[in-house]
Amino acid sequence: MNTKVFDWRMRRNWLASIRHYAGHVLTVELRQHLSQERPKCWSDDFAWLPDSEYVLPEFVAGLTSYYTHFKGFHGCRPLKLASYYERGLLGQDSELLCDAFREIFSDVPKEDVDSAIKQFADRSDRERGKMWLVGSDEFLVKQCGHYLIQGSEYLMALAAHLGRPLSGEDYRFRLRNYGIPTILEVDVPVGLVPAAQHVEVAKMILSEWGQLAARRPLGFGGEPPCYVVRQDIPPDCVQGHYHPKQIVDPHQGNRPYINGLLTCDVCGG
Ligand SMILES: [Zn+2]
């Protein structure tokens, strides 16, 4: 099968590719219309797009048959990386996370640890198997650094519920001593991404296309698309990983966090 990967960071590429799958709806006439009217081509309000109830679904269908994968980036702080390459991304395994939690906080009274886990039992059911990826690694490092610095949000929430000991230690910061800040690059098969997110990506692309046609830029470089995958992602989708040297730390007033752990069990040689 011919692999075609949609990479949000490669704006020029995906703009140029639109004609291969959506030429029948984004016509010369439509382009001329936008060029004359110069509307604001928002991604969340398609008043600017004539026949949008027809054009949008056609565009989504074209997009998702043209591309085979969406490139997504996952931020994490794993102890080891080999399992991603051997087993893929398995979603949030809350039992594994609870085991890690017990290990990291083995000095804290067991009843406190158990009570924190119990409070989150509901949440673990809701969140089970959910995997978050975004279309830009730069966005992860600059806007969502806590996933890299402190790891799973689930572990952070558990740690926050342990309360504060007499020593004054903020338990959440202890998570910074375990694992290696990592960005995984993953080509997610289009079929593993929920249909609602296909539509979101399509709207973002259409908006960019419209702004160009209308010569009315609304500012690019905001939030990249988000891919929430609820199934296991096979290991052959993992394209690579790296460990950023510097990460913006949202829990320390956005100061830079300097990461000294630049190799792991996979890339360390
Ligand atoms: Zn590594």
Boltz pocket constraint, residues with backbone or C-beta under 6 A from the ligand:
constraints:
  - pocket:
      binder: B
      contacts: [[A, 81], [A, 241], [A, 242], [A, 243], [A, 262], [A, 263], [A, 264], [A, 265], [A, 266], [A, 267], [A, 268]]
      max_distance: 6.0
